[in-house]
Amino acid sequence: MWTDMAGHHASELEEFDAVYIGGGNTYSLLGELIDSSFDRHLRMYTNRGGVVYGGSAGAVILGKDTRTINHMDRNEIALTEVNCLNLAEDHSVYPHYAPRDDRFIEAFVQTYQHPVLAIPERSGVVIESGRMRPVGLEPSNRFDHAGKCEV
């Protein structure tokens, strides 16, 4: 298990069947990946068939845009980059979803003009070959300009 990227190289990713990216502060996590160039290496890893799982902040950075969590995390490192790894089919990810968040997510979709995957605590979304399927105990939802639908 790596807790930071210091001393690690992209070639080491080939040793793993899957990569887990946990939670924490989204801005700090994305900043670390950008500073170490592991954002680029993780994209290449997935392009070669590698599996990546993200939980909480890890899920957000697999999406398109960090601004879904502006109200959840504090940007203590003053990260100006909002673009994430974009491994979720051009969707931003909203973690810890509950139906009370619908208005916020709908406003996000209208403002930034791209869809959002809203994933509750006890669920996830698997993306393989451009197809999404839900996993877990609660439904995950997709929000776009047409509204909300279950994944």
C-alpha positions in Angstrom: 0.0 0.0 0.0 1.3 3.4 -0.9 0.3 6.4 1.1 2.2 8.9 -1.1 3.8 8.8 -4.5 7.4 9.7 -3.3 9.9 7.1 -4.4 7.4 5.3 -6.7 7.6 5.0 -10.5 4.9 4.4 -13.1 6.5 1.1 -14.1 5.5 -0.2 -10.7 1.8 0.0 -11.6 2.3 -3.0 -13.9 2.8 -5.2 -10.9 -0.8 -4.6 -9.7 -4.0 -6.3 -10.8 -6.0 -3.3 -9.5 -5.4 0.1 -7.9 -7.5 1.5 -5.0 -7.6 5.2 -4.5 -9.1 6.0 -1.1 -10.7 9.1 0.3 -9.4 12.1 2.1 -9.2 15.7 0.8 -9.9 15.7 -3.0 -7.8 18.7 -3.7 -4.7 17.3 -1.8 -5.2 13.9 -3.6 -5.5 15.5 -7.0 -2.6 17.8 -6.4 -0.4 14.9 -5.3 -1.3 12.9 -8.5 -0.6 15.9 -10.7 2.7 16.8 -9.0 4.0 13.3 -9.3 2.6 12.7 -12.8 0.7 9.7 -11.6 -2.5 11.2 -13.1 -1.0 10.5 -16.5 0.3 7.1 -15.5 -3.1 6.0 -14.1 -4.7 7.0 -17.4 -2.2 4.9 -19.3 -2.7 2.0 -16.8 -6.4 2.0 -17.4 -5.9 2.3 -21.2 -3.9 -0.9 -21.0 -6.8 -2.6 -19.2 -5.8 -1.9 -15.6 -8.6 -1.7 -13.0 -8.9 1.4 -10.8 -11.4 1.8 -7.9 -12.0 5.1 -6.2 -13.8 5.7 -3.0 -15.0 9.1 -1.9 -12.3 11.6 -3.0 -10.7 8.8 -5.0 -14.0 8.4 -6.9 -14.2 12.2 -7.5 -10.7 12.3 -9.1 -11.6 9.5 -11.4 -14.4 11.7 -12.8 -14.1 14.8 -14.9 -14.3 17.8 -12.5 -13.6 18.5 -8.8 -16.3 21.2 -8.5 -18.9 18.6 -7.4 -17.3 18.6 -4.0 -16.7 22.3 -3.5 -19.1 22.3 -0.6 -17.6 19.1 1.0 -13.8 19.6 0.9 -11.7 22.6 1.8 -9.1 23.6 -0.8 -6.3 24.2 1.6 -3.6 23.8 -1.0 -5.2 26.5 -3.3 -5.3 24.0 -6.2 -6.6 25.8 -9.3 -6.9 22.7 -11.5 -10.5 21.4 -11.6 -10.0 18.7 -14.3 -9.6 15.2 -12.9 -8.5 12.0 -14.6 -11.8 11.8 -16.6 -12.0 8.0 -16.5 -15.8 8.0 -15.9 -17.0 8.5 -19.5 -17.0 12.4 -19.2 -19.0 12.4 -16.0 -18.1 14.2 -12.8 -18.6 12.1 -9.7 -20.7 13.2 -6.7 -19.8 10.9 -3.7 -21.9 10.3 -0.6 -25.1 11.0 -2.6 -28.5 11.3 -0.9 -31.7 12.4 -2.6 -31.5 15.7 -0.7 -28.5 16.6 -2.9 -30.6 16.6 -6.2 -31.0 20.4 -6.4 -27.2 21.0 -6.0 -26.4 18.4 -8.6 -29.0 19.7 -11.1 -27.5 23.2 -10.7 -24.0 21.8 -11.3 -25.2 20.1 -14.5 -26.8 23.3 -15.7 -23.7 25.4 -14.8 -21.0 23.2 -16.2 -22.9 21.4 -18.9 -21.7 17.9 -18.3 -23.3 14.9 -16.6 -22.8 13.7 -13.0 -22.7 10.2 -11.5 -24.2 10.5 -8.0 -23.1 7.5 -5.9 -24.4 6.8 -2.4 -22.4 5.4 0.5 -23.2 1.7 0.0 -22.9 1.6 -3.8 -20.7 2.1 -6.8 -20.6 2.2 -10.5 -18.5 -0.1 -12.6 -17.4 1.2 -16.0 -16.1 -1.3 -18.6 -15.8 -0.8 -22.3 -17.8 2.4 -22.1 -20.7 0.7 -20.3 -21.9 1.6 -16.8 -23.5 -0.8 -14.3 -24.5 -0.2 -10.7 -23.2 -2.3 -7.8 -24.2 -2.2 -4.2 -27.2 -1.8 -2.0 -28.6 1.5 -3.1 -29.2 2.9 -6.6 -26.6 5.2 -8.2 -28.0 8.0 -10.4 -26.9 9.8 -13.5 -27.9 13.5 -13.9 -27.7 15.3 -17.2 -29.6 18.0 -19.1 -32.6 15.7 -19.4 -32.8 15.1 -15.6 -32.1 12.2 -13.2 -32.2 8.5 -14.0 -30.8 5.4 -12.3 -27.6 3.9 -13.7 
